[in-house]
Amino acid sequence: MRVKRYSPRTEKTYCYWIRFFIRYHGVRHPASMGPSEVQAFLEHLAVERYVAAATQNQALNALVFLYRHILDMPLGDIGTFSRAKRPRRLPVVLSHEEVMRVLNQLSGPMYLMATLMYGSGLRLIETCRLRVRDIDTERLIITVRAGKGDKDRTTLLPAVCLPALEAQIESAEQQLAYRIARGRVPVTLPHALDRKYPNAGISLGWQWLFPASRPCCDDAGNVVLHHIHSSAVQKAVKQAMKSASLPRPGSCHTLRHSFATQLLSQGTGIRTVQELLGHKSIETTQIYTHVIGKEFAGVRSPLG
């Protein structure tokens, strides 16, 4: 998977499903199994575990990868099996007033991260992975690098975030100076940048905007500084939503959904919203038009 440049998250997910498949069939070696066992496993996921359609497809992709690229035994036709149903659900969105209530329950970096998810439409992991160099305070632009699908894009930087962002960058600079004075602990860098540019890991531009609280070891055993873990942000935002007494449960992604619906309700073109969100297909963005009722084309209820 690393040779094929799969993301670390995909690597972790595929390994999980491959282990699950092996345990489900009594710890038999995959080479001794084939399409019938894969079919039974996928059936089990849909019928007994009630997984979502995307989860079942994820498991199938992991097993196809295993047999095709590792065992050199392509599965071919695995026959028919119960498909998990893909329900058509509308995303949960919040009004601007409800989002403000949530943000008022947060402080420090968590407040800034939640503000960027709502004000810029960033995904949670994109927010965690922001570096100092990605913030353009003059043009009010955020550059999202290697987002979903390994694509770069630019999005809005809310002017209201500038004081907090400048303070966060100053904090990153101070932390960098502290680490250099006590042992040069570099930040994690993508691909081979640490070999091409040996000093990039201790340059301000490459520092994480939201670093982890302490260093860790990378795959090679080197002590490095990673970005804040997404689970910490999820926990803080969920707690803030609970404290805000919202009528609907939400998550970090709810802030991104709310960003999209707010723009569309203000009359922003759907293509522009698609680009800001980084959606590959316009159909993905169109789901928000259903949330705000645009498909009704001005039709009013008989009751007014």
VMD Tcl script that draws the C-alpha trace (Angstrom):
set ca {
  {0.00 0.00 0.00}
  {2.88 2.36 0.69}
  {4.48 1.55 -2.66}
  {1.18 2.48 -4.30}
  {1.09 5.71 -2.23}
  {-2.10 4.88 -0.38}
  {-2.90 7.24 2.49}
  {-2.11 6.15 6.08}
  {-5.83 6.19 6.86}
  {-6.55 3.78 3.98}
  {-3.68 1.58 5.10}
  {-5.08 1.38 8.62}
  {-8.62 0.71 7.38}
  {-7.62 -2.05 4.93}
  {-5.53 -3.81 7.58}
  {-8.49 -3.70 9.95}
  {-10.85 -5.38 7.46}
  {-8.29 -7.99 6.42}
  {-7.75 -8.99 10.07}
  {-11.51 -9.02 10.64}
  {-12.00 -11.30 7.61}
  {-9.32 -13.73 8.82}
  {-10.77 -13.89 12.34}
  {-14.31 -14.35 11.05}
  {-13.23 -17.54 9.25}
  {-11.44 -19.05 12.23}
  {-7.97 -17.58 11.59}
  {-7.55 -19.43 8.31}
  {-4.91 -18.19 5.90}
  {-6.53 -16.09 3.13}
  {-4.75 -18.17 0.47}
  {-6.82 -21.17 1.55}
  {-10.04 -19.20 1.03}
  {-11.65 -17.58 -1.96}
  {-14.79 -15.95 -3.40}
  {-17.24 -18.04 -1.34}
  {-15.63 -16.98 1.95}
  {-15.52 -13.34 0.86}
  {-19.20 -13.57 -0.10}
  {-20.10 -15.06 3.30}
  {-18.15 -12.34 5.11}
  {-19.83 -9.50 3.21}
  {-23.21 -11.14 3.81}
  {-22.42 -11.27 7.52}
  {-21.60 -7.55 7.59}
  {-24.89 -6.56 5.97}
  {-27.29 -9.03 7.58}
  {-25.91 -9.50 11.09}
  {-23.86 -6.38 11.78}
  {-26.12 -3.94 9.89}
  {-23.19 -1.95 8.52}
  {-23.72 0.96 6.15}
  {-23.32 0.47 2.42}
  {-20.10 2.51 2.39}
  {-18.66 0.31 5.16}
  {-19.47 -2.88 3.28}
  {-17.86 -1.48 0.11}
  {-14.82 -0.51 2.14}
  {-14.44 -4.09 3.38}
  {-14.86 -5.42 -0.17}
  {-12.17 -3.06 -1.49}
  {-9.76 -4.18 1.22}
  {-10.25 -7.87 0.34}
  {-9.99 -7.21 -3.40}
  {-6.67 -5.46 -2.73}
  {-5.47 -8.38 -0.59}
  {-6.20 -11.06 -3.17}
  {-5.14 -9.06 -6.23}
  {-1.96 -7.35 -5.04}
  {-0.69 -9.44 -2.10}
  {-1.72 -13.04 -2.82}
  {-1.81 -12.64 -6.63}
  {-5.13 -14.53 -6.61}
  {-7.74 -12.16 -8.13}
  {-11.17 -12.94 -6.73}
  {-13.10 -12.67 -9.97}
  {-16.86 -13.12 -9.57}
  {-17.79 -13.56 -5.92}
  {-21.45 -14.09 -6.70}
  {-24.45 -12.32 -5.26}
  {-24.73 -11.30 -1.64}
  {-26.96 -9.08 0.46}
  {-26.03 -5.49 -0.16}
  {-26.23 -3.03 2.70}
  {-28.85 -0.46 1.86}
  {-27.68 3.06 1.11}
  {-30.32 5.30 2.68}
  {-30.78 8.78 1.27}
  {-30.30 11.00 4.29}
  {-30.10 14.77 4.51}
  {-27.18 16.22 6.48}
  {-27.80 17.84 9.85}
  {-27.25 21.60 9.61}
  {-27.36 24.41 12.14}
  {-28.55 27.97 11.81}
  {-26.01 30.77 12.19}
  {-27.34 31.53 15.67}
  {-27.00 27.89 16.73}
  {-23.40 27.76 15.46}
  {-22.59 30.89 17.45}
  {-23.99 29.24 20.57}
  {-21.69 26.26 19.98}
  {-18.62 28.44 19.35}
  {-19.28 30.37 22.55}
  {-18.81 27.12 24.47}
  {-15.25 26.74 23.15}
  {-12.01 28.59 23.79}
  {-8.39 28.69 22.64}
  {-7.30 26.49 19.71}
  {-10.54 24.46 19.83}
  {-12.56 27.64 19.28}
  {-10.34 28.62 16.35}
  {-10.56 25.18 14.74}
  {-14.35 25.06 15.04}
  {-14.54 28.60 13.65}
  {-12.49 27.57 10.60}
  {-14.65 24.52 9.97}
  {-17.73 26.74 9.92}
  {-16.20 29.86 8.37}
  {-14.07 28.11 5.72}
  {-15.90 24.81 5.16}
  {-12.89 22.72 6.15}
  {-13.13 19.04 6.98}
  {-11.94 18.07 10.45}
  {-8.75 16.37 9.25}
  {-8.00 19.30 6.91}
  {-8.21 21.66 9.87}
  {-5.89 19.50 11.96}
  {-3.34 19.36 9.13}
  {-3.07 23.11 8.53}
  {0.47 24.46 8.54}
  {1.63 28.04 9.03}
  {2.43 28.33 5.32}
  {-1.18 27.52 4.38}
  {-2.52 30.74 5.89}
  {-2.54 33.85 3.66}
  {-3.63 36.70 5.92}
  {-3.24 39.34 3.21}
  {-5.52 37.75 0.61}
  {-7.70 36.03 3.25}
  {-7.16 32.60 1.70}
  {-6.53 29.18 3.22}
  {-4.75 26.61 1.08}
  {-5.84 23.04 1.75}
  {-3.05 20.68 0.71}
  {-3.55 16.99 -0.06}
  {-7.21 17.05 0.90}
  {-9.66 14.27 0.16}
  {-8.57 12.53 -3.04}
  {-5.06 14.00 -2.54}
  {-6.21 17.29 -4.09}
  {-5.19 20.84 -3.25}
  {-7.68 23.71 -3.13}
  {-8.14 27.19 -1.71}
  {-11.01 28.41 0.40}
  {-12.13 31.46 2.34}
  {-10.35 32.79 5.41}
  {-12.83 34.68 7.61}
  {-11.43 38.08 8.60}
  {-12.84 37.61 12.10}
  {-10.32 34.79 12.61}
  {-7.25 36.94 11.89}
  {-6.39 37.96 15.50}
  {-6.70 34.37 16.74}
  {-4.74 33.03 13.78}
  {-1.92 35.53 14.27}
  {-1.75 34.54 17.94}
  {-1.70 30.85 16.97}
  {1.14 31.45 14.49}
  {3.06 33.36 17.14}
  {2.55 30.43 19.52}
  {3.86 28.02 16.87}
  {6.93 30.23 16.41}
  {7.61 30.30 20.14}
  {7.19 26.54 20.41}
  {9.59 26.05 17.50}
  {12.23 28.21 19.18}
  {11.77 26.21 22.39}
  {12.23 22.88 20.60}
  {15.29 24.06 18.66}
  {16.91 25.25 21.89}
  {16.34 21.82 23.46}
  {17.09 19.32 20.74}
  {15.67 20.24 17.31}
  {12.54 18.08 17.33}
  {11.19 18.51 13.76}
  {7.59 18.31 12.62}
  {6.39 15.46 10.43}
  {6.76 16.22 6.72}
  {5.01 14.75 3.66}
  {6.75 12.29 1.35}
  {10.53 12.88 1.01}
  {10.67 16.55 1.95}
  {12.78 15.83 5.02}
  {15.52 14.47 2.71}
  {15.17 17.12 0.01}
  {15.05 20.00 2.48}
  {16.76 18.92 5.72}
  {15.84 22.13 7.55}
  {12.16 22.19 6.50}
  {11.09 20.40 9.66}
  {12.42 23.26 11.82}
  {11.31 26.15 9.57}
  {8.31 28.23 10.64}
  {6.33 27.76 7.41}
  {6.17 23.99 7.81}
  {5.10 24.03 11.47}
  {1.68 22.65 12.31}
  {-0.79 25.40 13.12}
  {-2.37 23.09 15.70}
  {0.43 20.82 16.98}
  {0.07 17.88 19.31}
  {0.81 18.45 22.99}
  {3.95 16.29 22.90}
  {6.28 14.63 20.35}
  {5.89 11.06 19.15}
  {7.80 8.52 17.05}
  {7.25 8.17 13.30}
  {7.36 4.89 11.33}
  {11.15 5.08 11.18}
  {11.50 5.55 14.94}
  {12.42 9.24 14.76}
  {11.10 11.61 17.40}
  {8.85 14.14 15.62}
  {5.98 16.50 16.36}
  {2.64 15.61 14.78}
  {-0.55 17.68 14.50}
  {-3.33 17.51 17.07}
  {-5.33 14.30 16.95}
  {-8.76 14.64 15.38}
  {-10.44 12.75 18.23}
  {-9.54 15.53 20.69}
  {-11.29 18.09 18.49}
  {-14.32 15.84 17.98}
  {-14.69 15.40 21.72}
  {-14.47 19.15 22.39}
  {-16.99 20.08 19.66}
  {-19.49 17.40 20.69}
  {-19.28 18.58 24.28}
  {-19.82 22.17 23.13}
  {-22.89 21.15 21.14}
  {-24.24 19.33 24.16}
  {-23.65 22.37 26.37}
  {-25.34 24.61 23.79}
  {-28.56 22.54 24.21}
  {-29.10 22.09 20.49}
  {-32.36 20.44 19.36}
  {-30.41 18.20 16.94}
  {-27.20 16.24 17.62}
  {-24.21 17.23 15.55}
  {-20.48 16.84 15.04}
  {-17.52 18.66 13.49}
  {-18.87 17.83 10.04}
  {-22.12 19.59 10.95}
  {-20.15 22.86 10.96}
  {-19.01 22.16 7.39}
  {-22.57 21.33 6.36}
  {-23.74 24.58 7.91}
  {-21.08 26.52 5.95}
  {-22.44 25.13 2.67}
  {-26.10 25.80 3.44}
  {-25.38 29.33 4.63}
  {-23.57 30.15 1.37}
  {-26.32 28.67 -0.80}
  {-29.06 30.47 1.13}
  {-27.16 33.74 0.54}
  {-27.29 33.12 -3.21}
  {-23.76 31.81 -3.79}
  {-23.52 29.73 -6.98}
  {-23.47 26.00 -6.44}
  {-20.30 25.61 -8.54}
  {-18.50 28.04 -6.27}
  {-19.67 26.15 -3.19}
  {-18.51 22.90 -4.81}
  {-15.00 24.30 -5.30}
  {-14.81 25.72 -1.79}
  {-15.86 22.37 -0.30}
  {-13.57 20.35 -2.58}
  {-16.35 18.09 -3.86}
  {-15.44 15.97 -6.87}
  {-19.02 15.83 -8.14}
  {-21.66 18.54 -8.25}
  {-24.20 15.92 -7.18}
  {-22.55 15.78 -3.75}
  {-23.00 19.54 -3.35}
  {-26.61 19.44 -4.56}
  {-27.68 17.60 -1.41}
  {-27.54 20.97 0.37}
  {-30.15 22.45 -1.96}
  {-32.59 19.88 -0.56}
  {-31.74 20.93 2.97}
  {-32.67 24.59 2.34}
  {-35.67 23.72 0.14}
  {-34.42 25.13 -3.17}
  {-35.92 22.25 -5.11}
  {-39.42 23.55 -4.32}
  {-38.84 26.46 -6.75}
  {-40.80 28.96 -4.68}
  {-43.88 26.74 -4.18}
  {-45.73 27.71 -1.00}
  {-47.87 25.62 1.29}
  {-51.66 26.14 1.01}
  {-51.53 27.34 4.62}
  {-49.10 30.08 3.64}
}
mol new
graphics top color blue
foreach p $ca { graphics top sphere $p radius 0.5 }
foreach p [lrange $ca 0 end-1] q [lrange $ca 1 end] { graphics top cylinder $p $q radius 0.2 }
display resetview
